[in-house]
Amino acid sequence: MMLRERFETEIVPRLMKELDLENVMQVPRLEKVVINMGVSDKDNPKILEGAVKNLAKITGQRPVVTKARRSISDFRLTAGDPIGCKVTLRRDRAYEFLNKLFNAVLPGTRDFRGLSAAAFDGRGNYTLGLAEQLTFPEVSYSDVTKVQGMDITIVTTAKTDQEGYALLKGLGLRFRD
């Protein structure tokens, strides 16, 4: 059973009981998943090109190249320089990505005992960082020009961190207790 179907049939009724909600529309839901990869070496365009290809393989969607908003002389950065890429996943693609992340990628990392529950932002959204893109099964070592990490932000409709925690735990994210 796909994660979205499981969410609608099993997780929603459980969350209604757990959070003591009266209406189905009050149940927190997954809004979107944003994956961001920063590029450390802006002078080498092959690194950015490789990051875009890897992110496209991982998500199944073409990334948007992000550019610097302002100039920072300490980092030799000029406004408009390409500094990374990002993808926003919604609906079915977001659920498919989370299913892969929770069941294949995170358990496959070394010494994984669950994620910290302290990474919520106060409004029910959760952000986690991965050290390298090689943890995803779609990316082979020969495709990588430079090992890079990524930030994954899971945006929910939850009002509080407790609601977001219950939603992500129900979806299958393991937390350290």
N, C-alpha and C positions, 0 to 999 in steps of 0.2 A: 504494500500500500504506500502510495506517495505521501510525503510529509504534509502537503496541503490538505489532502483528503483526511489524513489522520487528525490534523488540527481541527477540522470542522466537525468530525464525528466523535472523537474521543476527548480531545484536549479542551475544547470550548465548554462542554458540560462539567468537566472536572474543575476548570478555572472558575466557573460560576459558583460552584459549591465552596471551593477553597477561598475565594475572595469575597464571598457572601454578596453576590450581585443578583439583582432582580431581573434585569433585561439582558438579552443576548448581545445587544449593541454596546453594552458597557464593557464587554470582555476585551482586554487589550489584544491588539493584533499586530502583526508584522507589517510595517509600512514600506521600508526599503532597506537595502544593504548597500553601503558605499565602500568600495575597495580603492585604496589610494597607495600608489607607489611613488616615492620620491627618488630622484636621480641625483646622486652625489657629485658626479663629474659632468658638469654642463658643457664642457669643452669638447667632449667626445659624443657625437651624435649617434654612434652605433649603440651606445649603452641605452639611450632613450628609446631607440628603435627596438632593441631587444626587450626592454621592459614592456613596451606596447604590445609586441608579439606574445610575450608570456602571459600578460594580463588578458589578452583576447582569448588565448587557449584556455586559461583557467575559468573564465566567466562565460565564454561563448558570445561575447558582445564586444563591439569595437570600443576601445577606450578613448577618452578625450585627453589631449595633451594639456597640462596645466602650465600656466606661465606666471612668472613673478609679478606681483602687483606693484612693488616699488623697488627702488634700487637700494642695495645695502653694500657699502664699500668694503666692509670687513670680510665679506664672503665673495667679493668680486662679482657681485650680482647686479645686473642692470634690469630695470623694469621691462617686462616683455620677454625675458629669456625663458626658454622652456626648462622647467624644473621637475617635471614628473608627469604622471598620467593617472586617471581615475575612471572608475566605472560605477554607475548607479544601477542596481538591479531591483526590479519591482515584480510583484505578483508571482507567477509560477517560477520564473528564473531565480528569484530571491529564495524561494523555498527549496528549489533544487540545489542551489549553491550551499545553503545552510545544512541541508541533509548531507552533502558531500563533506563539508567542513566538520560537522559534529561527529560523523560516523567513520570517516576515513582519514582525514588529514590530521586533526588534533590527536586522536588516539595513536596515530602512527609516529608522532614526534617522540623523541627520546625523553624518558622520565616524566611523562605526562600524568599528573595526578588530579587534574581539574584546573579550572581557571579561577582567578580571584573574583570574589563578589564585590570588591571595592571599586571596580572599574566602571560602575554606573555613573551617569552624569547628574543625577538628582531628578531627572524627568523620565526615567525608565529606558533610556538608550544606553547601549553597551558598546565599548570599544576595546578591541584586542589587537595586539601586534604579533606578526609572525616574523621570524628572523630571516627566513629565506623562502624563495618561491619554489624550491625543489621539493618541498613537502607535499606539493600537489602531484597527483599521479599523471596528469597530462603533460607536465614539463619534464623533459629528459635533460640530462647533464650537458649533452651536446648542443642543446638549444640556448643555453645560458651564456651570455657574453660576460656578465658580472653578477655575482650572487647579491641579491637585494631583498630587503624586507618589505613588508606591506602593513598598512593599517586597515582593519576591517571594522566598520561602524555599523551596528545593527540598530536601526531606528524603529521604534515601536509607537503605538498609540497610548501606551501606559502613562498614567499620570504620576505615579510614584515609582521609586526603585523597587519596592516590594512587589508591585504588579509586574514590572519588567522582569524581575527575578523569577517569579512564578511562571510567566510566559516562556522565557528561555529555558527554564528547567523542564517545562512540559514539552517543549520542542526537541529536547534531547541534549542540551548543553550541560556538560559536567562541571560543577563548581567544587572548589575545595571547601570543606566544612570545618 
